[in-house]
Structure formats: structure tokens, C-alpha cells
Amino acid sequence: MTDSLHIVCPHCHKTNRVKTADMGAGAHCGQCHKALFEAHPVALDDSNFDAHIGRNHIPVLVDFWAPWCGPCRMMAPAFEQAAVMLEPNVRLAKVNTEEAQQLAARFNIRSIPTLALFVNGREVARQAGAFRSAQDIAGWVRSHL
């Protein structure tokens, strides 16, 4: 394993080089000085999606969802809790398919919620449908890494 990783800031979307030893120690962005990990999913859209998927050296789990979707709303607290369980080893993100319709089309999202796991910029796993708990989400992610 390398001694540093590229981590994209969830606030200003700039890429930071972070020593692996500092990953869990409250790493901050060199540009905006905010925390790189806050145990909350980051909202992604057409303008910042590729930066997070392509530049992060850690896996990124994306929840494709919509505000009108009952199962999406049901899974939202579990997804939030999964961020606590998986960060800083995995970045969790959410894409509102109503606002980012081009992303939904690009990734052929046909049902929501859909979780997609990206590693090194490539999709490695996909799950359509809601998970019931944060433990289920974390277990699914770990089974694909």
C-alpha cells in the first residue's frame, strides 16, 4: 500500500494527498480547510461526480435516489449510519436522480434506490433495491472489496 492517497474534499471538491497514517486522524482539505471525512454521505451531481469517482483512491459507494421514492427515504438513515461504519476507507455519496438525470441515464439507472460501488473509477458492483440496515450496506460493500 502506498504511504499517501488522493482524497477528494466533500466540500470544495479539490483533490488532496493524505498520508495513510492520517486517514482516521481528522484529515483536512488543503484548499478549504474543512474535514475530509465527517461520517456523512456527500451529495454529488453532474458537475462533481467524475472528480469523486475518478480521483478518490478509496472506493466510493453511490446511492442513486429520488425524493419521491418511499424505499429511498426508508433506506436514507441506514445509508447515513453506514457512512459512520465505512469512512474513512470508503466514501459514501448520494445522487438525486431527479436533479442529475444525465448521470442516471449514463449509468443506466432503471430503479431506485440503486447502490453502485466504484473502485479506481470503475463500477465493480451494483444493487437495486433498499437495504434494511447499515450493517447490511456495510456487509455488501465489504463483500465486494
N, C-alpha and C positions, 0 to 999 in steps of 0.2 A: 504494500500500500504506500502511496506517496505521502510525503510529510505535509502537503497542503492540498486543499481542494478549492475549486471555484464554487461560490455560493452566490446566487442572485438575491439581492435585497428585496424583501416583500413590499417595501415602501417606495423606493426610488427606482428599482429595477436595474441598478448598476451591479456589475459582477465584481465580487470581492474574492481575494485569495485569503483563505483561512487555514491556519495550521490545524492539522487533525487533532492535536492535543488540546486546542482551544474550542473545538466544536461545541462541547457542552458547557463551556465556561462563560456564557454570556457574550458571544462574539457580536461585534457591532459593525455596521457599514462604514467604510472609509469615506463615503460621499455624504450621506445624510446623518450619520452617527446614531441611527436607531438600531435596535436589536435585530439581528438577522433571524432569530428564532424566538417566537412568542407563544408557541403551542396553540396557534390558531391557523386555520386554512387561509391562504392568500387568494383574493379574487383576481382572476385572470380574464382578459378579453383579447380581442384581435390585435391590439397594439403591444401587449406584453407577453403573450402566450409563448411565442417562439424563443424569447430570451430565457424564460424559466425552464422550458423543456430542453432546449439545446445547449445552454451554458452551465446549468447546475451539474456538478459532479456527483450529486446524490440523486437517488430515484425521486420521481415526482408522481404522486397519486392524484389524479384529477377526477373530481365529481362533476359530471355534466348533469345539470339540474334545471328546473324551471320553477318560478314562484307559485304557479297554479297547481303544481303536482303534489298530491297528497303524500305518496310514498317518499318523495324528495324531502318534504317538510318533516316527515316521521323520522327519516334517517339523519337529518341535519345535526341533532345533538350527539348522536353516536359518532358522526364524522368529526365533529369538533373534539370529542373526547379522544378519538384515535390520534389526533394531532399531538396531544399530550403524550400518548404512548409511543409514537413513532419518531417524533423530532428529537434530535437533530439528524437522525440517519435517513429520514425520508421527509421530503417537503409535501405537504398536503395543499391542494388548490381546488378552487371551485370555479366552474364556468357556467354562467347563466345563459342557457341556450336561446332564450328569448332575446337577449341583448347581443349575443355573439353567434348569430345564425350562420355566419360563414364558417366558424370553427366547427359547429355542429355538422354542417354539410361536409366539410373537409374530412372529418373523422367518421363520417357515415353513422352518426348517432341516430338510431331509429326508435329507441325507447329510453325513457328516463325514469329514475336515475340510472346512469351508466358510469361505472368507475373504470378508468383506464390508467394503467401503470406504465410509466415511461422510464427507461434506463438508458443513459447516454444518448438521449434524443430520439429513441425508438420505442414504440409501443411494444411491450412484452406480454401484457395480459389485459383482459377486459372482462367485466362482469356487469351484465344488465340486471336491474332489479335492486331493491333495497336490502341492505344488511340490517339485522336487528340490533346489533350491539357493536361497541367499539372493539371489543375483543374479537368479534367475527371479522371486522375490517382489518385489524392488525394481523390476525392469523392468515387471512387471504393474501395480504401483501407479503408477509414473511415467507409464505409458501412459494412465491414467485421470484424471490431474490436469492 
